[in-house]
Amino acid sequence: MMRHALLLACAMALAGCASAPRTPIGSESFWSGRMALRVDSAPPQSFAASFELQGMPEQGRLSLSTALGTSLATLTWTPAGAEMRQGNAVTRRDSVDSLMAELVGATVPMPALFAWMRGENLNVPGWQTDLSQRGEGRLTARRLDPLPTAELRLIIEP
């Protein structure tokens, strides 16, 4: 049930409007925009949400919200672990990868996500990326292995 709620949150956030860009602090990065995630499970699941991603692969925050700006979930991670807050509910796991895998049914490789957002085509086993429209603020990453397949689409706001 929690997995479905996060997937729905991700989908709604991807479809929504993005927040105004923030200036990165130090070596941190910041992006905002819309994201959509489709997992080809049985039954198929898809989600969309607005997002704000900041930090680094080792330590950061991913905030997801609806088109109207209502917070759906906030994921934070450090080398010590990861947690997701949805309202008053808190879920903790050893890593952001394990938290994402449990909640959305697909591991989204955080180091690669940061690289892809910067326009770097970091190779991740089982994933194919299309950065050909990165200049227009769009990128697509497809997970082919392991099953179920998944597709992540991002629109990055300037």
N, CA, C and O atoms as a GROMACS GRO file, in nm:
protein
  632
    1MET      N    1   0.082  -0.119   0.000
    1MET     CA    2   0.000   0.000   0.000
    1MET      C    3   0.087   0.125   0.000
    1MET      O    4   0.058   0.221  -0.072
    2MET      N    5   0.195   0.125   0.083
    2MET     CA    6   0.286   0.239   0.090
    2MET      C    7   0.352   0.260  -0.046
    2MET      O    8   0.372   0.373  -0.089
    3ARG      N    9   0.385   0.149  -0.113
    3ARG     CA   10   0.449   0.157  -0.244
    3ARG      C   11   0.357   0.225  -0.344
    3ARG      O   12   0.401   0.309  -0.422
    4HIS      N   13   0.229   0.190  -0.341
    4HIS     CA   14   0.134   0.250  -0.433
    4HIS      C   15   0.117   0.399  -0.405
    4HIS      O   16   0.103   0.480  -0.497
    5ALA      N   17   0.118   0.435  -0.278
    5ALA     CA   18   0.103   0.576  -0.241
    5ALA      C   19   0.221   0.657  -0.291
    5ALA      O   20   0.204   0.768  -0.340
    6LEU      N   21   0.344   0.601  -0.279
    6LEU     CA   22   0.461   0.674  -0.326
    6LEU      C   23   0.461   0.684  -0.478
    6LEU      O   24   0.496   0.788  -0.534
    7LEU      N   25   0.422   0.577  -0.545
    7LEU     CA   26   0.417   0.580  -0.691
    7LEU      C   27   0.317   0.685  -0.737
    7LEU      O   28   0.344   0.761  -0.830
    8LEU      N   29   0.201   0.689  -0.672
    8LEU     CA   30   0.102   0.790  -0.705
    8LEU      C   31   0.158   0.928  -0.678
    8LEU      O   32   0.138   1.021  -0.756
    9ALA      N   33   0.228   0.942  -0.568
    9ALA     CA   34   0.289   1.070  -0.532
    9ALA      C   35   0.390   1.112  -0.637
    9ALA      O   36   0.394   1.228  -0.678
   10CYS      N   37   0.473   1.019  -0.680
   10CYS     CA   38   0.574   1.049  -0.783
   10CYS      C   39   0.506   1.093  -0.911
   10CYS      O   40   0.549   1.190  -0.974
   11ALA      N   41   0.402   1.024  -0.949
   11ALA     CA   42   0.333   1.057  -1.073
   11ALA      C   43   0.270   1.195  -1.065
   11ALA      O   44   0.282   1.275  -1.158
   12MET      N   45   0.202   1.221  -0.955
   12MET     CA   46   0.136   1.350  -0.941
   12MET      C   47   0.238   1.462  -0.935
   12MET      O   48   0.214   1.571  -0.988
   13ALA      N   49   0.350   1.438  -0.872
   13ALA     CA   50   0.451   1.542  -0.862
   13ALA      C   51   0.511   1.571  -0.998
   13ALA      O   52   0.540   1.686  -1.030
   14LEU      N   53   0.532   1.468  -1.078
   14LEU     CA   54   0.591   1.488  -1.210
   14LEU      C   55   0.500   1.569  -1.300
   14LEU      O   56   0.547   1.644  -1.385
   15ALA      N   57   0.371   1.556  -1.282
   15ALA     CA   58   0.276   1.626  -1.367
   15ALA      C   59   0.258   1.771  -1.325
   15ALA      O   60   0.201   1.851  -1.400
   16GLY      N   61   0.304   1.806  -1.208
   16GLY     CA   62   0.280   1.938  -1.154
   16GLY      C   63   0.379   2.043  -1.198
   16GLY      O   64   0.470   2.016  -1.276
   17CYS      N   65   0.360   2.162  -1.146
   17CYS     CA   66   0.450   2.273  -1.175
   17CYS      C   67   0.571   2.267  -1.084
   17CYS      O   68   0.563   2.217  -0.972
   18ALA      N   69   0.682   2.318  -1.132
   18ALA     CA   70   0.806   2.316  -1.054
   18ALA      C   71   0.821   2.442  -0.972
   18ALA      O   72   0.762   2.546  -1.003
   19SER      N   73   0.899   2.432  -0.868
   19SER     CA   74   0.929   2.548  -0.784
   19SER      C   75   1.039   2.632  -0.848
   19SER      O   76   1.108   2.587  -0.940
   20ALA      N   77   1.054   2.753  -0.798
   20ALA     CA   78   1.160   2.840  -0.848
   20ALA      C   79   1.296   2.779  -0.817
   20ALA      O   80   1.314   2.721  -0.710
   21PRO      N   81   1.391   2.792  -0.909
   21PRO     CA   82   1.523   2.733  -0.887
   21PRO      C   83   1.591   2.793  -0.765
   21PRO      O   84   1.574   2.911  -0.734
   22ARG      N   85   1.669   2.710  -0.695
   22ARG     CA   86   1.748   2.754  -0.582
   22ARG      C   87   1.894   2.749  -0.621
   22ARG      O   88   1.933   2.676  -0.713
   23THR      N   89   1.974   2.826  -0.552
   23THR     CA   90   2.117   2.825  -0.578
   23THR      C   91   2.182   2.714  -0.498
   23THR      O   92   2.158   2.704  -0.377
   24PRO      N   93   2.264   2.630  -0.562
   24PRO     CA   94   2.331   2.524  -0.487
   24PRO      C   95   2.423   2.582  -0.380
   24PRO      O   96   2.479   2.690  -0.397
   25ILE      N   97   2.436   2.510  -0.271
   25ILE     CA   98   2.524   2.551  -0.162
   25ILE      C   99   2.650   2.466  -0.172
   25ILE      O  100   2.641   2.344  -0.170
   26GLY      N  101   2.766   2.530  -0.183
   26GLY     CA  102   2.892   2.457  -0.191
   26GLY      C  103   2.894   2.364  -0.310
   26GLY      O  104   2.871   2.407  -0.423
   27SER      N  105   2.923   2.236  -0.285
   27SER     CA  106   2.932   2.140  -0.394
   27SER      C  107   2.798   2.072  -0.421
   27SER      O  108   2.790   1.981  -0.504
   28GLU      N  109   2.692   2.114  -0.352
   28GLU     CA  110   2.561   2.057  -0.374
   28GLU      C  111   2.504   2.106  -0.506
   28GLU      O  112   2.540   2.213  -0.556
   29SER      N  113   2.415   2.027  -0.560
   29SER     CA  114   2.343   2.062  -0.682
   29SER      C  115   2.196   2.078  -0.648
   29SER      O  116   2.149   2.027  -0.546
   30PHE      N  117   2.123   2.149  -0.735
   30PHE     CA  118   1.980   2.166  -0.716
   30PHE      C  119   1.911   2.165  -0.851
   30PHE      O  120   1.954   2.233  -0.944
   31TRP      N  121   1.805   2.086  -0.862
   31TRP     CA  122   1.721   2.084  -0.981
   31TRP      C  123   1.576   2.076  -0.937
   31TRP      O  124   1.544   2.024  -0.830
   32SER      N  125   1.489   2.129  -1.021
   32SER     CA  126   1.345   2.114  -0.997
   32SER      C  127   1.278   2.094  -1.131
   32SER      O  128   1.333   2.128  -1.236
   33GLY      N  129   1.159   2.040  -1.127
   33GLY     CA  130   1.085   2.015  -1.249
   33GLY      C  131   0.974   1.915  -1.226
   33GLY      O  132   0.913   1.910  -1.120
   34ARG      N  133   0.950   1.835  -1.329
   34ARG     CA  134   0.846   1.733  -1.324
   34ARG      C  135   0.906   1.598  -1.357
   34ARG      O  136   1.001   1.590  -1.435
   35MET      N  137   0.852   1.494  -1.298
   35MET     CA  138   0.901   1.360  -1.325
   35MET      C  139   0.783   1.265  -1.341
   35MET      O  140   0.675   1.286  -1.287
   36ALA      N  141   0.807   1.160  -1.417
   36ALA     CA  142   0.708   1.053  -1.433
   36ALA      C  143   0.783   0.922  -1.427
   36ALA      O  144   0.890   0.906  -1.487
   37LEU      N  145   0.726   0.828  -1.356
   37LEU     CA  146   0.785   0.696  -1.344
   37LEU      C  147   0.679   0.594  -1.380
   37LEU      O  148   0.568   0.595  -1.326
   38ARG      N  149   0.715   0.504  -1.472
   38ARG     CA  150   0.626   0.393  -1.509
   38ARG      C  151   0.700   0.263  -1.478
   38ARG      O  152   0.813   0.243  -1.521
   39VAL      N  153   0.636   0.176  -1.403
   39VAL     CA  154   0.691   0.044  -1.372
   39VAL      C  155   0.602  -0.058  -1.440
   39VAL      O  156   0.481  -0.062  -1.416
   40ASP      N  157   0.661  -0.142  -1.525
   40ASP     CA  158   0.586  -0.240  -1.602
   40ASP      C  159   0.565  -0.368  -1.521
   40ASP      O  160   0.603  -0.477  -1.562
   41SER      N  161   0.504  -0.351  -1.404
   41SER     CA  162   0.475  -0.463  -1.316
   41SER      C  163   0.336  -0.516  -1.352
   41SER      O  164   0.272  -0.468  -1.445
   42ALA      N  165   0.290  -0.616  -1.278
   42ALA     CA  166   0.156  -0.668  -1.301
   42ALA      C  167   0.072  -0.637  -1.178
   42ALA      O  168   0.091  -0.701  -1.075
   43PRO      N  169  -0.018  -0.543  -1.182
   43PRO     CA  170  -0.051  -0.457  -1.295
   43PRO      C  171   0.050  -0.344  -1.310
   43PRO      O  172   0.121  -0.311  -1.215
   44PRO      N  173   0.057  -0.284  -1.429
   44PRO     CA  174   0.150  -0.172  -1.450
   44PRO      C  175   0.116  -0.056  -1.356
   44PRO      O  176   0.000  -0.035  -1.321
   45GLN      N  177   0.220   0.018  -1.316
   45GLN     CA  178   0.201   0.132  -1.228
   45GLN      C  179   0.270   0.253  -1.290
   45GLN      O  180   0.377   0.241  -1.348
   46SER      N  181   0.207   0.368  -1.276
   46SER     CA  182   0.271   0.490  -1.325
   46SER      C  183   0.238   0.604  -1.229
   46SER      O  184   0.133   0.606  -1.165
   47PHE      N  185   0.334   0.699  -1.220
   47PHE     CA  186   0.323   0.809  -1.125
   47PHE      C  187   0.382   0.934  -1.186
   47PHE      O  188   0.470   0.927  -1.273
   48ALA      N  189   0.335   1.047  -1.140
   48ALA     CA  190   0.390   1.175  -1.185
   48ALA      C  191   0.387   1.272  -1.068
   48ALA      O  192   0.298   1.265  -0.983
   49ALA      N  193   0.485   1.362  -1.062
   49ALA     CA  194   0.493   1.459  -0.953
   49ALA      C  195   0.587   1.572  -0.992
   49ALA      O  196   0.667   1.559  -1.084
   50SER      N  197   0.576   1.683  -0.921
   50SER     CA  198   0.678   1.787  -0.928
   50SER      C  199   0.789   1.742  -0.834
   50SER      O  200   0.763   1.673  -0.736
   51PHE      N  201   0.911   1.782  -0.865
   51PHE     CA  202   1.021   1.741  -0.778
   51PHE      C  203   1.118   1.854  -0.755
   51PHE      O  204   1.130   1.946  -0.836
   52GLU      N  205   1.188   1.844  -0.645
   52GLU     CA  206   1.306   1.925  -0.614
   52GLU      C  207   1.410   1.827  -0.566
   52GLU      O  208   1.388   1.753  -0.470
   53LEU      N  209   1.524   1.826  -0.632
   53LEU     CA  210   1.634   1.736  -0.596
   53LEU      C  211   1.753   1.824  -0.562
   53LEU      O  212   1.794   1.908  -0.641
   54GLN      N  213   1.807   1.802  -0.443
   54GLN     CA  214   1.925   1.880  -0.404
   54GLN      C  215   2.022   1.793  -0.327
   54GLN      O  216   1.984   1.693  -0.265
   55GLY      N  217   2.147   1.833  -0.333
   55GLY     CA  218   2.250   1.763  -0.259
   55GLY      C  219   2.348   1.694  -0.350
   55GLY      O  220   2.388   1.747  -0.454
   56MET      N  221   2.386   1.574  -0.308
   56MET     CA  222   2.484   1.493  -0.380
   56MET      C  223   2.436   1.348  -0.370
   56MET      O  224   2.346   1.319  -0.292
   57PRO      N  225   2.494   1.258  -0.449
   57PRO     CA  226   2.451   1.118  -0.439
   57PRO      C  227   2.466   1.062  -0.298
   57PRO      O  228   2.388   0.975  -0.259
   58GLU      N  229   2.563   1.109  -0.222
   58GLU     CA  230   2.588   1.056  -0.088
   58GLU      C  231   2.496   1.114   0.018
   58GLU      O  232   2.469   1.050   0.119
   59GLN      N  233   2.447   1.235  -0.005
   59GLN     CA  234   2.364   1.303   0.094
   59GLN      C  235   2.277   1.404   0.022
   59GLN      O  236   2.327   1.492  -0.048
   60GLY      N  237   2.146   1.391   0.039
   60GLY     CA  238   2.059   1.485  -0.032
   60GLY      C  239   1.915   1.474   0.010
   60GLY      O  240   1.880   1.410   0.109
   61ARG      N  241   1.832   1.540  -0.071
   61ARG     CA  242   1.688   1.545  -0.045
   61ARG      C  243   1.614   1.546  -0.178
   61ARG      O  244   1.652   1.617  -0.272
   62LEU      N  245   1.507   1.467  -0.184
   62LEU     CA  246   1.416   1.466  -0.298
   62LEU      C  247   1.278   1.494  -0.244
   62LEU      O  248   1.223   1.415  -0.166
   63SER      N  249   1.221   1.608  -0.285
   63SER     CA  250   1.086   1.645  -0.241
   63SER      C  251   0.991   1.627  -0.359
   63SER      O  252   1.021   1.670  -0.470
   64LEU      N  253   0.878   1.565  -0.333
   64LEU     CA  254   0.776   1.541  -0.435
   64LEU      C  255   0.649   1.611  -0.394
   64LEU      O  256   0.610   1.607  -0.277
   65SER      N  257   0.582   1.675  -0.491
   65SER     CA  258   0.459   1.746  -0.459
   65SER      C  259   0.361   1.739  -0.575
   65SER      O  260   0.398   1.704  -0.688
   66THR      N  261   0.236   1.773  -0.546
   66THR     CA  262   0.132   1.775  -0.648
   66THR      C  263   0.144   1.902  -0.732
   66THR      O  264   0.224   1.990  -0.702
   67ALA      N  265   0.063   1.908  -0.836
   67ALA     CA  266   0.060   2.027  -0.922
   67ALA      C  267   0.018   2.152  -0.845
   67ALA      O  268   0.054   2.263  -0.882
   68LEU      N  269  -0.057   2.133  -0.738
   68LEU     CA  270  -0.101   2.246  -0.657
   68LEU      C  271  -0.003   2.280  -0.546
   68LEU      O  272  -0.027   2.373  -0.468
   69GLY      N  273   0.108   2.206  -0.537
   69GLY     CA  274   0.210   2.235  -0.438
   69GLY      C  275   0.198   2.159  -0.308
   69GLY      O  276   0.276   2.182  -0.216
   70THR      N  277   0.101   2.069  -0.298
   70THR     CA  278   0.086   1.989  -0.176
   70THR      C  279   0.197   1.886  -0.169
   70THR      O  280   0.222   1.814  -0.266
   71SER      N  281   0.263   1.878  -0.056
   71SER     CA  282   0.372   1.784  -0.038
   71SER      C  283   0.320   1.641  -0.039
   71SER      O  284   0.224   1.609   0.031
   72LEU      N  285   0.383   1.556  -0.119
   72LEU     CA  286   0.349   1.414  -0.124
   72LEU      C  287   0.446   1.332  -0.040
   72LEU      O  288   0.405   1.245   0.036
   73ALA      N  289   0.574   1.361  -0.056
   73ALA     CA  290   0.676   1.287   0.017
   73ALA      C  291   0.807   1.363   0.010
   73ALA      O  292   0.833   1.436  -0.087
   74THR      N  293   0.889   1.347   0.112
   74THR     CA  294   1.025   1.400   0.112
   74THR      C  295   1.119   1.288   0.152
   74THR      O  296   1.105   1.229   0.260
   75LEU      N  297   1.214   1.259   0.065
   75LEU     CA  298   1.316   1.159   0.093
   75LEU      C  299   1.445   1.230   0.125
   75LEU      O  300   1.485   1.322   0.052
   76THR      N  301   1.511   1.191   0.232
   76THR     CA  302   1.642   1.245   0.266
   76THR      C  303   1.734   1.126   0.290
   76THR      O  304   1.692   1.020   0.336
   77TRP      N  305   1.863   1.146   0.257
   77TRP     CA  306   1.959   1.038   0.277
   77TRP      C  307   2.095   1.093   0.312
   77TRP      O  308   2.133   1.204   0.273
   78THR      N  309   2.168   1.011   0.387
   78THR     CA  310   2.306   1.036   0.425
   78THR      C  311   2.377   0.901   0.416
   78THR      O  312   2.312   0.800   0.389
   79PRO      N  313   2.509   0.898   0.436
   79PRO     CA  314   2.576   0.768   0.438
   79PRO      C  315   2.522   0.676   0.548
   79PRO      O  316   2.540   0.554   0.540
   80ALA      N  317   2.457   0.732   0.650
   80ALA     CA  318   2.405   0.651   0.761
   80ALA      C  319   2.270   0.588   0.732
   80ALA      O  320   2.229   0.497   0.804
   81GLY      N  321   2.197   0.633   0.628
   81GLY     CA  322   2.066   0.577   0.596
   81GLY      C  323   1.977   0.675   0.525
   81GLY      O  324   2.019   0.785   0.488
   82ALA      N  325   1.852   0.634   0.505
   82ALA     CA  326   1.756   0.715   0.431
   82ALA      C  327   1.621   0.711   0.501
   82ALA      O  328   1.588   0.614   0.569
   83GLU      N  329   1.545   0.818   0.482
   83GLU     CA  330   1.409   0.818   0.535
   83GLU      C  331   1.317   0.892   0.440
   83GLU      O  332   1.358   0.980   0.364
   84MET      N  333   1.190   0.853   0.447
   84MET     CA  334   1.087   0.920   0.369
   84MET      C  335   0.979   0.967   0.464
   84MET      O  336   0.934   0.892   0.551
   85ARG      N  337   0.938   1.091   0.447
   85ARG     CA  338   0.830   1.148   0.528
   85ARG      C  339   0.711   1.174   0.436
   85ARG      O  340   0.722   1.239   0.332
   86GLN      N  341   0.597   1.120   0.477
   86GLN     CA  342   0.469   1.146   0.411
   86GLN      C  343   0.374   1.190   0.521
   86GLN      O  344   0.322   1.107   0.595
   87GLY      N  345   0.353   1.321   0.532
   87GLY     CA  346   0.274   1.371   0.644
   87GLY      C  347   0.345   1.336   0.774
   87GLY      O  348   0.462   1.372   0.793
   88ASN      N  349   0.276   1.266   0.864
   88ASN     CA  350   0.335   1.226   0.992
   88ASN      C  351   0.403   1.090   0.986
   88ASN      O  352   0.468   1.049   1.082
   89ALA      N  353   0.388   1.021   0.875
   89ALA     CA  354   0.448   0.887   0.862
   89ALA      C  355   0.594   0.898   0.818
   89ALA      O  356   0.627   0.976   0.730
   90VAL      N  357   0.680   0.819   0.882
   90VAL     CA  358   0.822   0.817   0.850
   90VAL      C  359   0.863   0.673   0.824
   90VAL      O  360   0.835   0.584   0.904
   91THR      N  361   0.931   0.650   0.710
   91THR     CA  362   0.984   0.519   0.676
   91THR      C  363   1.135   0.533   0.667
   91THR      O  364   1.185   0.622   0.599
   92ARG      N  365   1.209   0.445   0.735
   92ARG     CA  366   1.356   0.450   0.736
   92ARG      C  367   1.412   0.320   0.677
   92ARG      O  368   1.359   0.212   0.701
   93ARG      N  369   1.519   0.335   0.601
   93ARG     CA  370   1.590   0.220   0.544
   93ARG      C  371   1.740   0.247   0.549
   93ARG      O  372   1.782   0.359   0.580
   94ASP      N  373   1.820   0.145   0.518
   94ASP     CA  374   1.966   0.157   0.522
   94ASP      C  375   2.022   0.251   0.417
   94ASP      O  376   2.124   0.316   0.439
   95SER      N  377   1.956   0.259   0.301
   95SER     CA  378   2.006   0.343   0.192
   95SER      C  379   1.889   0.398   0.112
   95SER      O  380   1.778   0.346   0.119
   96VAL      N  381   1.915   0.504   0.036
   96VAL     CA  382   1.812   0.560  -0.049
   96VAL      C  383   1.775   0.461  -0.159
   96VAL      O  384   1.659   0.457  -0.202
   97ASP      N  385   1.871   0.382  -0.206
   97ASP     CA  386   1.841   0.282  -0.309
   97ASP      C  387   1.741   0.178  -0.257
   97ASP      O  388   1.646   0.144  -0.326
   98SER      N  389   1.763   0.127  -0.135
   98SER     CA  390   1.670   0.027  -0.082
   98SER      C  391   1.534   0.089  -0.052
   98SER      O  392   1.432   0.022  -0.069
   99LEU      N  393   1.531   0.214  -0.008
   99LEU     CA  394   1.404   0.282   0.016
   99LEU      C  395   1.327   0.297  -0.114
   99LEU      O  396   1.208   0.267  -0.120
  100MET      N  397   1.393   0.343  -0.219
  100MET     CA  398   1.327   0.360  -0.349
  100MET      C  399   1.279   0.226  -0.404
  100MET      O  400   1.168   0.217  -0.456
  101ALA      N  401   1.361   0.122  -0.394
  101ALA     CA  402   1.323  -0.009  -0.446
  101ALA      C  403   1.198  -0.061  -0.376
  101ALA      O  404   1.108  -0.115  -0.440
  102GLU      N  405   1.192  -0.043  -0.246
  102GLU     CA  406   1.077  -0.090  -0.170
  102GLU      C  407   0.952  -0.009  -0.202
  102GLU      O  408   0.843  -0.065  -0.213
  103LEU      N  409   0.967   0.120  -0.217
  103LEU     CA  410   0.851   0.206  -0.231
  103LEU      C  411   0.796   0.214  -0.373
  103LEU      O  412   0.674   0.222  -0.390
  104VAL      N  413   0.882   0.212  -0.473
  104VAL     CA  414   0.833   0.227  -0.610
  104VAL      C  415   0.854   0.102  -0.694
  104VAL      O  416   0.814   0.100  -0.811
  105GLY      N  417   0.914   0.000  -0.638
  105GLY     CA  418   0.932  -0.124  -0.712
  105GLY      C  419   1.044  -0.119  -0.814
  105GLY      O  420   1.059  -0.212  -0.893
  106ALA      N  421   1.123  -0.014  -0.812
  106ALA     CA  422   1.235   0.000  -0.906
  106ALA      C  423   1.344   0.081  -0.840
  106ALA      O  424   1.320   0.191  -0.790
  107THR      N  425   1.463   0.027  -0.839
  107THR     CA  426   1.576   0.102  -0.785
  107THR      C  427   1.612   0.211  -0.884
  107THR      O  428   1.633   0.184  -1.002
  108VAL      N  429   1.619   0.333  -0.837
  108VAL     CA  430   1.664   0.446  -0.919
  108VAL      C  431   1.804   0.478  -0.869
  108VAL      O  432   1.820   0.526  -0.757
  109PRO      N  433   1.907   0.453  -0.951
  109PRO     CA  434   2.045   0.470  -0.904
  109PRO      C  435   2.078   0.618  -0.880
  109PRO      O  436   2.096   0.695  -0.974
  110MET      N  437   2.086   0.656  -0.753
  110MET     CA  438   2.103   0.796  -0.717
  110MET      C  439   2.231   0.859  -0.773
  110MET      O  440   2.224   0.970  -0.826
  111PRO      N  441   2.348   0.793  -0.766
  111PRO     CA  442   2.467   0.855  -0.827
  111PRO      C  443   2.447   0.882  -0.977
  111PRO      O  444   2.490   0.985  -1.028
  112ALA      N  445   2.382   0.789  -1.045
  112ALA     CA  446   2.357   0.807  -1.188
  112ALA      C  447   2.256   0.919  -1.212
  112ALA      O  448   2.272   0.997  -1.306
  113LEU      N  449   2.154   0.928  -1.128
  113LEU     CA  450   2.053   1.032  -1.144
  113LEU      C  451   2.118   1.170  -1.138
  113LEU      O  452   2.088   1.257  -1.220
  114PHE      N  453   2.208   1.191  -1.043
  114PHE     CA  454   2.277   1.319  -1.034
  114PHE      C  455   2.362   1.344  -1.158
  114PHE      O  456   2.365   1.456  -1.210
  115ALA      N  457   2.431   1.241  -1.207
  115ALA     CA  458   2.512   1.255  -1.329
  115ALA      C  459   2.423   1.287  -1.448
  115ALA      O  460   2.455   1.376  -1.527
  116TRP      N  461   2.312   1.214  -1.463
  116TRP     CA  462   2.222   1.237  -1.575
  116TRP      C  463   2.166   1.379  -1.572
  116TRP      O  464   2.152   1.443  -1.676
  117MET      N  465   2.135   1.428  -1.452
  117MET     CA  466   2.082   1.565  -1.440
  117MET      C  467   2.187   1.667  -1.487
  117MET      O  468   2.152   1.772  -1.541
  118ARG      N  469   2.315   1.636  -1.466
  118ARG     CA  470   2.422   1.725  -1.512
  118ARG      C  471   2.452   1.706  -1.661
  118ARG      O  472   2.535   1.778  -1.717
  119GLY      N  473   2.386   1.610  -1.725
  119GLY     CA  474   2.409   1.584  -1.866
  119GLY      C  475   2.519   1.483  -1.893
  119GLY      O  476   2.563   1.468  -2.007
  120GLU      N  477   2.564   1.413  -1.789
  120GLU     CA  478   2.669   1.312  -1.803
  120GLU      C  479   2.604   1.175  -1.818
  120GLU      O  480   2.518   1.138  -1.737
  121ASN      N  481   2.643   1.101  -1.920
  121ASN     CA  482   2.582   0.971  -1.945
  121ASN      C  483   2.656   0.862  -1.868
  121ASN      O  484   2.732   0.784  -1.925
  122LEU      N  485   2.632   0.858  -1.738
  122LEU     CA  486   2.694   0.758  -1.652
  122LEU      C  487   2.628   0.623  -1.681
  122LEU      O  488   2.506   0.610  -1.673
  123ASN      N  489   2.710   0.525  -1.715
  123ASN     CA  490   2.660   0.392  -1.748
  123ASN      C  491   2.625   0.316  -1.621
  123ASN      O  492   2.706   0.308  -1.529
  124VAL      N  493   2.503   0.262  -1.616
  124VAL     CA  494   2.457   0.182  -1.504
  124VAL      C  495   2.407   0.050  -1.562
  124VAL      O  496   2.319   0.050  -1.648
  125PRO      N  497   2.460  -0.062  -1.516
  125PRO     CA  498   2.414  -0.191  -1.568
  125PRO      C  499   2.262  -0.205  -1.557
  125PRO      O  500   2.204  -0.179  -1.452
  126GLY      N  501   2.200  -0.245  -1.667
  126GLY     CA  502   2.056  -0.264  -1.673
  126GLY      C  503   1.977  -0.141  -1.713
  126GLY      O  504   1.857  -0.151  -1.738
  127TRP      N  505   2.042  -0.024  -1.720
  127TRP     CA  506   1.974   0.101  -1.754
  127TRP      C  507   2.022   0.154  -1.888
  127TRP      O  508   2.139   0.139  -1.924
  128GLN      N  509   1.930   0.215  -1.963
  128GLN     CA  510   1.963   0.289  -2.085
  128GLN      C  511   1.915   0.432  -2.064
  128GLN      O  512   1.804   0.454  -2.015
  129THR      N  513   1.999   0.528  -2.100
  129THR     CA  514   1.959   0.668  -2.084
  129THR      C  515   1.956   0.736  -2.219
  129THR      O  516   2.033   0.703  -2.309
  130ASP      N  517   1.866   0.832  -2.232
  130ASP     CA  518   1.857   0.916  -2.351
  130ASP      C  519   1.873   1.060  -2.304
  130ASP      O  520   1.779   1.119  -2.250
  131LEU      N  521   1.992   1.114  -2.325
  131LEU     CA  522   2.020   1.253  -2.285
  131LEU      C  523   2.019   1.345  -2.406
  131LEU      O  524   2.065   1.459  -2.396
  132SER      N  525   1.969   1.298  -2.520
  132SER     CA  526   1.974   1.377  -2.643
  132SER      C  527   1.895   1.507  -2.633
  132SER      O  528   1.924   1.601  -2.707
  133GLN      N  529   1.798   1.516  -2.542
  133GLN     CA  530   1.720   1.638  -2.524
  133GLN      C  531   1.752   1.709  -2.393
  133GLN      O  532   1.675   1.791  -2.345
  134ARG      N  533   1.866   1.675  -2.335
  134ARG     CA  534   1.905   1.735  -2.207
  134ARG      C  535   1.917   1.887  -2.219
  134ARG      O  536   1.887   1.959  -2.124
  135GLY      N  537   1.961   1.936  -2.335
  135GLY     CA  538   1.971   2.080  -2.357
  135GLY      C  539   1.836   2.150  -2.348
  135GLY      O  540   1.830   2.269  -2.316
  136GLU      N  541   1.728   2.077  -2.377
  136GLU     CA  542   1.592   2.131  -2.366
  136GLU      C  543   1.531   2.097  -2.230
  136GLU      O  544   1.413   2.122  -2.207
  137GLY      N  545   1.612   2.040  -2.141
  137GLY     CA  546   1.564   2.010  -2.006
  137GLY      C  547   1.489   1.878  -1.994
  137GLY      O  548   1.413   1.860  -1.900
  138ARG      N  549   1.509   1.785  -2.088
  138ARG     CA  550   1.439   1.657  -2.084
  138ARG      C  551   1.538   1.542  -2.084
  138ARG      O  552   1.640   1.545  -2.153
  139LEU      N  553   1.507   1.441  -2.005
  139LEU     CA  554   1.588   1.319  -2.010
  139LEU      C  555   1.499   1.200  -1.978
  139LEU      O  556   1.398   1.211  -1.908
  140THR      N  557   1.540   1.086  -2.033
  140THR     CA  558   1.468   0.961  -2.013
  140THR      C  559   1.568   0.853  -1.974
  140THR      O  560   1.675   0.842  -2.033
  141ALA      N  561   1.532   0.774  -1.876
  141ALA     CA  562   1.614   0.659  -1.835
  141ALA      C  563   1.523   0.538  -1.827
  141ALA      O  564   1.416   0.543  -1.766
  142ARG      N  565   1.566   0.428  -1.889
  142ARG     CA  566   1.488   0.305  -1.888
  142ARG      C  567   1.566   0.194  -1.820
  142ARG      O  568   1.684   0.171  -1.850
  143ARG      N  569   1.499   0.126  -1.727
  143ARG     CA  570   1.560   0.010  -1.664
  143ARG      C  571   1.507  -0.114  -1.737
  143ARG      O  572   1.386  -0.139  -1.739
  144LEU      N  573   1.599  -0.190  -1.795
  144LEU     CA  574   1.563  -0.310  -1.868
  144LEU      C  575   1.587  -0.437  -1.788
  144LEU      O  576   1.524  -0.540  -1.811
  145ASP      N  577   1.680  -0.428  -1.693
  145ASP     CA  578   1.716  -0.543  -1.612
  145ASP      C  579   1.757  -0.495  -1.474
  145ASP      O  580   1.839  -0.404  -1.465
  146PRO      N  581   1.704  -0.551  -1.368
  146PRO     CA  582   1.614  -0.665  -1.360
  146PRO      C  583   1.470  -0.625  -1.387
  146PRO      O  584   1.435  -0.507  -1.386
  147LEU      N  585   1.387  -0.725  -1.411
  147LEU     CA  586   1.245  -0.702  -1.432
  147LEU      C  587   1.179  -0.669  -1.299
  147LEU      O  588   1.229  -0.714  -1.196
  148PRO      N  589   1.072  -0.594  -1.296
  148PRO     CA  590   1.002  -0.540  -1.410
  148PRO      C  591   1.076  -0.420  -1.469
  148PRO      O  592   1.149  -0.349  -1.399
  149THR      N  593   1.056  -0.398  -1.599
  149THR     CA  594   1.118  -0.282  -1.661
  149THR      C  595   1.053  -0.156  -1.605
  149THR      O  596   0.942  -0.159  -1.552
  150ALA      N  597   1.124  -0.045  -1.617
  150ALA     CA  598   1.074   0.082  -1.566
  150ALA      C  599   1.125   0.194  -1.655
  150ALA      O  600   1.229   0.180  -1.719
  151GLU      N  601   1.051   0.303  -1.660
  151GLU     CA  602   1.093   0.420  -1.736
  151GLU      C  603   1.074   0.544  -1.651
  151GLU      O  604   0.966   0.568  -1.596
  152LEU      N  605   1.179   0.623  -1.641
  152LEU     CA  606   1.178   0.748  -1.568
  152LEU      C  607   1.197   0.861  -1.667
  152LEU      O  608   1.294   0.863  -1.743
  153ARG      N  609   1.102   0.956  -1.667
  153ARG     CA  610   1.111   1.074  -1.754
  153ARG      C  611   1.116   1.197  -1.666
  153ARG      O  612   1.039   1.211  -1.572
  154LEU      N  613   1.210   1.286  -1.699
  154LEU     CA  614   1.228   1.410  -1.623
  154LEU      C  615   1.220   1.530  -1.714
  154LEU      O  616   1.274   1.528  -1.824
  155ILE      N  617   1.155   1.633  -1.669
  155ILE     CA  618   1.157   1.765  -1.732
  155ILE      C  619   1.215   1.858  -1.628
  155ILE      O  620   1.157   1.881  -1.522
  156ILE      N  621   1.332   1.912  -1.661
  156ILE     CA  622   1.403   1.998  -1.568
  156ILE      C  623   1.370   2.143  -1.600
  156ILE      O  624   1.385   2.187  -1.714
  157GLU      N  625   1.327   2.216  -1.500
  157GLU     CA  626   1.294   2.357  -1.518
  157GLU      C  627   1.421   2.440  -1.515
  157GLU      O  628   1.514   2.410  -1.440
  158PRO      N  629   1.426   2.545  -1.597
  158PRO     CA  630   1.546   2.631  -1.598
  158PRO      C  631   1.561   2.710  -1.468
  158PRO      O  632   1.656   2.786  -1.453
   0.00000   0.00000   0.00000
